[in-house]
């Protein structure tokens, strides 16, 4: 799939404030999307390269992005900074300077979703001596081959500033509309697999039956019930169906996955905090 197709959907979503209309746009786009690219596209619609619980991130700050814009557009960093000071949006800055680019680059290619995702995921994995220059090359390679609209959204995605209003609820409703499956069933699958990319692919390939058969996978967090306070036991029991009440203790609730020697620890908000608790990891390995 050409990345420009996704960029046009971004633009359409950005222009529509209605949640219902956004869900319709997402639904139609996912319906027409090939299965082999569906997981990547679904993640990109939320402005992410990985599921929210993943520890992977681009590690790109504004200053490095300014260098990338300058390199791809042939402008000076000073001009890029000056325009950014006025607009406050590096996505729009990129769109402006790429549109002003006077000479097409040799070897310019048509960008695909695969190419964009591959480069941006490679950026997240680059480390060590000279890593900033290698990251810069990967970003510039994309921007050099971009149309102004594509460049705008590539930069916004890298910086985590997509802001087109596609949150979990919109994705759920979009998947429901795309494949004509009750949104409660879509959400139920997502509770067990916190990756709407996979949920969308299963919905397209296997339908309602596939979503109902989604299972917990070790290493991927499961949505957890978050407690609500109640002033009295009586009110708590009466307010909720199938209620469970317990005293609240100080501390942190963790969700722990153990697969052989591999241990993963998630918070109740599904943040991966495995590296922050080596002593807990060791205790689980020895005793569970």
Buried (B, 14 or more C-beta within 10 A) or exposed (E): BEBBBBBBBBBBBBEBEEBEEBBBBBBBBBBEBEEEBBBBBBBBBBBBBBBBBBEEEBBBEEEBBBBBBBBBBBBEEEBBBEBBEEEEBBBBBBBBBBEEBEEEBEEEEEBBBEBBBBBBBEBBEBEEEEEBEBBBBBBBBBBBBBBBBBBBBBBBBBBEEBEBEBEEEBBBBBBBBBBEBEBEBBBBBBBBBBBBBBBBBBBBEBBBEBBEEBEEBEEBBBBBEEEEEBEEEEEBEEEEEEEEEEEEEEEEEBBBBBEEEEBBBBBBEBEBBBEEBEEBBEEBEEEE
